[in-house]
Amino acid sequence: MTGLPDSLADFGPAAFAAVVVAGYLVVGEPVVGHVLHRRFEDRMRTDARARRSFYLRLLVLEWGLSLLVLVVFLAAPDVDGGQVGLRWPQAWPGWLTSAACLLLVVFVVASTRVLRSGALAAAAPPPTGRHGEPPVPSTVALLPRSAAERRLFAVVGVTAGVCEEWLYRGFFLAVVAAVVPGLPSGALVVVAAVAFGAAHAYQGAGGVLLTGVLGGVFAALYLQTGSLLLPVLLHAAVDLRFLLVPTAALPSLGPRGVPGRDTRGDQHDSVGPPE
């Protein structure tokens, strides 16, 4: 089941705004994400608060976009809440989607165990380059180290589950279905996967592929249940799993010129392995 808008006319006076915002999610978000992460990586070398500052920027961006989309939705006279996923699940997902969700849960559990084992810290290469900085992927650099960062990261994880599902599944797919009436569910899943993967282009080819697959699974789950509830919960769980990884299991990163120092803060602010 889909229950998506039948045509762009359903958006009424908000049609143009809906198309512009949907276009931004496809074209603008990859650019903005790249710029934000490049600035974060530069600032991380000199500022111990860079990670928390980045988290706050993410919260402002995602909630700001979500509120903008909410305004567009409220201005669309013939689009109801059910057509953008704002309702309880209406059906069970199919067996293929259920199997994909089960594999995703297995991936979450397995990857968390690997991260907790300290594989990232053990695999970190020795410092290289002019400033003695290891080439650490941006996704690893973003993981929280201190207690304060972990608290803020928890908010970011929940925000990602709520806002990104509202933006990329609820709103975006409604606009795509309205612009191209009669598009089959399989094509909508592919479109959602490509758009979501592109939004994470800053993570490199591997990150785009992984987030694209996740976006496709979330889209299939949404389209078959008719609700954003299960995709939101699953999405949040995928992001929040990083809170189960102790600080000691992550590579030590810190400001330039302070070898071996990271942003864990004072001793009372450090976080050990969860019990």
C-alpha positions as CSV (number, residue, x, y, z in Angstrom):
1,M,0.0,0.0,0.0
2,T,1.1,3.6,-0.6
3,G,-1.7,6.1,-0.1
4,L,0.5,8.8,-1.6
5,P,-0.8,12.0,-3.4
6,D,-2.2,11.4,-6.8
7,S,-0.9,14.6,-8.5
8,L,1.0,17.7,-7.8
9,A,-2.4,19.6,-7.8
10,D,-3.1,18.0,-4.4
11,F,-0.5,20.4,-2.9
12,G,-2.4,23.4,-4.2
13,P,-0.6,26.7,-3.5
14,A,2.2,24.8,-1.8
15,A,3.1,22.8,-5.0
16,F,6.0,25.0,-6.1
17,A,7.4,25.1,-2.6
18,A,7.1,21.3,-2.3
19,V,9.0,20.7,-5.5
20,V,11.7,23.3,-4.5
21,V,12.3,21.7,-1.1
22,A,12.3,18.2,-2.5
23,G,14.9,19.3,-5.1
24,Y,17.0,20.8,-2.3
25,L,16.9,17.4,-0.5
26,V,18.4,15.8,-3.6
27,V,20.8,18.5,-4.8
28,G,21.4,20.9,-1.9
29,E,21.8,18.5,1.0
30,P,24.9,16.7,-0.5
31,V,26.6,20.1,-0.9
32,V,25.7,21.4,2.5
33,G,26.7,18.1,4.1
34,H,30.1,18.2,2.4
35,V,30.7,21.8,3.5
36,L,29.7,21.2,7.1
37,H,31.9,18.1,7.4
38,R,34.8,19.8,5.7
39,R,34.6,22.7,8.2
40,F,34.2,20.2,11.1
41,E,37.3,18.3,10.1
42,D,39.3,21.5,9.8
43,R,38.1,22.8,13.2
44,M,38.6,19.4,14.9
45,R,42.4,19.9,14.5
46,T,42.3,23.0,16.7
47,D,39.1,23.1,18.8
48,A,38.2,20.5,21.4
49,R,34.6,21.6,21.2
50,A,34.3,21.1,17.4
51,R,32.3,17.9,17.8
52,R,29.6,19.4,20.0
53,S,29.4,22.4,17.8
54,F,28.8,20.2,14.8
55,Y,26.1,18.3,16.6
56,L,24.3,21.6,17.4
57,R,24.6,22.6,13.7
58,L,23.0,19.3,12.7
59,L,20.1,19.8,15.1
60,V,19.4,23.3,13.8
61,L,19.6,22.2,10.2
62,E,17.4,19.1,10.5
63,W,14.7,20.6,12.8
64,G,14.7,23.7,10.6
65,L,14.1,21.7,7.5
66,S,11.5,19.6,9.2
67,L,9.6,22.7,10.3
68,L,9.8,24.1,6.8
69,V,8.4,20.9,5.4
70,L,5.6,20.9,8.0
71,V,4.6,24.4,6.9
72,V,4.5,23.2,3.2
73,F,2.4,20.2,4.2
74,L,0.0,22.4,6.2
75,A,-0.4,24.6,3.2
76,A,-1.3,21.7,1.0
77,P,-5.2,21.5,1.1
78,D,-5.6,18.0,-0.4
79,V,-2.7,16.2,1.3
80,D,-3.7,14.6,4.6
81,G,-1.5,13.2,7.3
82,G,-1.8,9.6,6.2
83,Q,-0.4,10.5,2.8
84,V,2.9,11.6,4.4
85,G,3.1,8.7,6.9
86,L,1.6,10.5,9.9
87,R,-0.6,7.7,11.2
88,W,-0.3,4.3,12.9
89,P,0.9,1.3,10.7
90,Q,-1.9,0.1,8.5
91,A,-0.5,-3.2,7.5
92,W,2.4,-5.6,8.1
93,P,5.4,-5.4,5.8
94,G,5.9,-8.1,3.1
95,W,8.2,-11.0,3.7
96,L,11.0,-9.5,1.6
97,T,11.0,-6.3,3.5
98,S,10.7,-8.1,6.8
99,A,13.7,-10.2,5.9
100,A,15.7,-7.0,5.0
101,C,14.7,-5.4,8.3
102,L,15.9,-8.6,10.1
103,L,19.2,-8.5,8.3
104,L,19.5,-4.8,9.3
105,V,19.0,-5.7,12.9
106,V,21.6,-8.4,12.6
107,F,24.0,-5.8,11.0
108,V,23.4,-3.4,13.9
109,V,24.1,-5.9,16.5
110,A,27.2,-7.3,14.7
111,S,28.7,-3.9,13.9
112,T,28.1,-2.8,17.5
113,R,30.0,-5.8,18.8
114,V,32.9,-5.1,16.4
115,L,33.0,-1.4,17.5
116,R,32.9,-2.3,21.2
117,S,35.8,-4.7,20.6
118,G,38.1,-1.8,19.9
119,A,38.7,-2.8,16.2
120,L,38.6,0.9,15.2
121,A,41.3,1.9,17.7
122,A,43.4,-1.1,16.9
123,A,43.2,-0.5,13.1
124,A,44.0,3.2,13.4
125,P,47.2,3.9,11.4
126,P,50.1,5.7,13.0
127,P,50.2,9.5,12.6
128,T,51.3,10.6,9.2
129,G,51.6,13.9,7.3
130,R,52.9,17.3,8.2
131,H,50.9,17.6,11.4
132,G,51.1,14.0,12.5
133,E,47.4,13.5,11.9
134,P,46.0,10.0,11.1
135,P,43.7,9.8,8.1
136,V,40.5,8.9,10.0
137,P,37.1,8.7,8.2
138,S,34.8,11.6,9.0
139,T,32.2,9.2,10.3
140,V,34.6,7.9,12.9
141,A,35.7,11.4,13.8
142,L,32.0,12.3,14.5
143,L,31.5,9.6,17.1
144,P,31.2,11.1,20.7
145,R,34.1,10.8,23.1
146,S,33.1,12.6,26.3
147,A,30.0,12.3,28.5
148,A,28.7,15.7,27.3
149,E,29.2,14.7,23.7
150,R,27.3,11.4,24.3
151,R,24.3,13.2,25.8
152,L,24.2,15.5,22.8
153,F,24.7,12.7,20.3
154,A,21.7,10.9,21.8
155,V,19.6,13.9,20.9
156,V,21.2,13.9,17.4
157,G,20.4,10.2,17.0
158,V,16.7,10.6,17.9
159,T,16.5,13.7,15.7
160,A,17.9,11.8,12.7
161,G,15.3,9.1,13.2
162,V,12.4,11.5,13.4
163,C,13.5,14.3,11.0
164,E,15.2,12.3,8.2
165,E,12.3,9.9,8.0
166,W,9.8,12.8,7.8
167,L,11.9,14.5,5.2
168,Y,13.1,11.7,3.0
169,R,10.3,9.2,3.3
170,G,7.1,11.0,4.4
171,F,7.5,14.3,2.4
172,F,10.0,13.5,-0.4
173,L,8.2,10.4,-1.6
174,A,4.9,12.2,-1.5
175,V,6.3,14.9,-3.8
176,V,7.9,12.3,-6.1
177,A,4.6,10.4,-6.3
178,A,2.7,13.6,-7.1
179,V,5.2,14.7,-9.8
180,V,5.3,11.2,-11.4
181,P,1.8,9.8,-10.9
182,G,1.5,6.0,-11.0
183,L,5.2,5.3,-10.2
184,P,5.3,1.8,-8.8
185,S,6.5,1.2,-5.2
186,G,9.7,-0.5,-6.4
187,A,10.7,2.7,-8.3
188,L,9.8,4.8,-5.3
189,V,12.1,2.7,-3.1
190,V,15.0,3.1,-5.6
191,V,14.4,6.9,-5.7
192,A,14.4,7.1,-1.9
193,A,17.6,5.0,-1.7
194,V,19.4,7.2,-4.3
195,A,18.4,10.5,-2.6
196,F,19.3,9.3,0.9
197,G,22.6,7.9,-0.2
198,A,23.5,11.1,-2.1
199,A,22.8,13.1,1.1
200,H,25.6,11.2,2.7
201,A,28.1,11.8,0.0
202,Y,30.6,13.2,2.5
203,Q,31.1,9.6,3.8
204,G,32.6,8.5,0.5
205,A,31.5,5.7,-1.9
206,G,31.1,3.1,0.9
207,G,29.0,5.5,3.0
208,V,26.8,6.4,0.0
209,L,26.2,2.7,-0.7
210,L,25.5,1.8,2.9
211,T,23.1,4.7,3.6
212,G,21.5,4.1,0.2
213,V,20.6,0.6,1.2
214,L,19.4,1.8,4.5
215,G,17.2,4.4,2.8
216,G,15.8,1.8,0.5
217,V,14.9,-0.5,3.4
218,F,13.3,2.4,5.4
219,A,11.3,3.4,2.3
220,A,10.0,-0.1,1.7
221,L,9.0,-0.4,5.3
222,Y,7.2,2.9,5.1
223,L,5.4,2.2,1.9
224,Q,4.2,-1.2,3.0
225,T,3.0,-0.2,6.4
226,G,1.7,3.2,5.4
227,S,3.4,4.8,8.5
228,L,6.6,6.4,9.4
229,L,6.6,4.9,12.9
230,L,8.6,1.7,12.3
231,P,11.1,3.5,10.0
232,V,11.7,6.1,12.6
233,L,12.3,3.6,15.4
234,L,14.6,1.5,13.2
235,H,16.5,4.5,11.9
236,A,17.0,5.9,15.4
237,A,18.3,2.5,16.6
238,V,20.9,2.3,13.8
239,D,22.3,5.7,14.9
240,L,22.0,5.3,18.7
241,R,24.0,2.0,18.6
242,F,27.2,4.1,18.7
243,L,26.3,5.1,22.3
244,L,27.1,1.5,23.3
245,V,30.7,1.9,22.1
246,P,33.0,2.9,25.0
247,T,35.3,5.8,24.4
248,A,38.4,3.6,24.9
249,A,37.3,1.6,21.8
250,L,37.6,4.6,19.5
251,P,40.7,6.1,17.9
252,S,42.1,9.0,19.9
253,L,41.6,12.3,18.1
254,G,42.4,15.7,19.3
255,P,43.4,19.3,18.4
256,R,46.5,19.9,16.3
257,G,49.7,20.1,18.1
258,V,48.5,18.0,21.1
259,P,49.6,14.5,20.3
260,G,47.5,11.7,21.8
261,R,44.9,14.0,23.2
262,D,41.3,13.6,22.3
263,T,38.1,15.5,23.3
264,R,37.1,13.3,26.3
265,G,37.5,16.3,28.6
266,D,38.5,16.0,32.3
267,Q,38.8,12.6,34.0
268,H,35.3,13.0,35.6
269,D,33.9,13.6,32.1
270,S,35.3,10.5,30.5
271,V,33.1,7.5,29.7
272,G,34.2,3.9,30.3
273,P,32.6,0.7,28.9
274,P,28.9,0.5,29.8
275,E,28.0,-2.2,32.3
